[in-house]
């Protein structure tokens, strides 16, 4: 019988027994939890003989899953995150062997494709940072160009989770740009970091430096006249 899109768990309990054959199910074993049939071992669940393929290689997983008539997604419950997290798949050994052969044959071609994507992403990311910097200077024309560049690079750093990576910032939302500039001014032009080093409450420290931030932002919002010296 073909079994598809099933889920099995990595057990985090000791002392359980399979509802089908009464075999012991120690911690770390693969088990299937069925509402009516209870906890079962892999043989009783119909997954006997399958091998475990850990997550991490998308091409290998995709090919092994496609070639396996029996397969199951393996998950493990994370107590820290309070959710099931995917660990890999159970697939037929022959399907995994064939998938490895296929991946070995076109490894160079796939690596070439990954390199092209990396270069394309780097170019797009650099263009995004330059445009973010331009929008900063558009909104704060008297901001020194060097600081505008530093703000854009810091706020837009990939995978940082900072304001520059937010959906609003990617649309160059004015509020997101101002938040990025305000954060830079807070750290670079006020005593905020010193206050935090003194273990002052974050909200109290921010209230303490708010007027100083507003003064800097007001200066940076002022238009640059032709008689002004170039920003450095």
Buried (B, 14 or more C-beta within 10 A) or exposed (E): EEEEEBEBBBBEEEEBBBBBEEBEBEEEBBBBBEEEEBBBBBEBBBBEEBBBBEEEBEEBBEBBBEBBEBBBBBBBEEEEEEEBEEBBBBBBEEBBEBBBEBBEEEEEEEEEEEEEEEEEEEEEEEEBBEBBBEBBBEBBBBBBEEBBBBBBBBBBBEEEEBBBBBEBBBEBBEEBBBBBBBBBBBEEBBBBEEBBEEEBEEEEBBEBBBEBBEEBBEEBEEEEEEEEEEBE
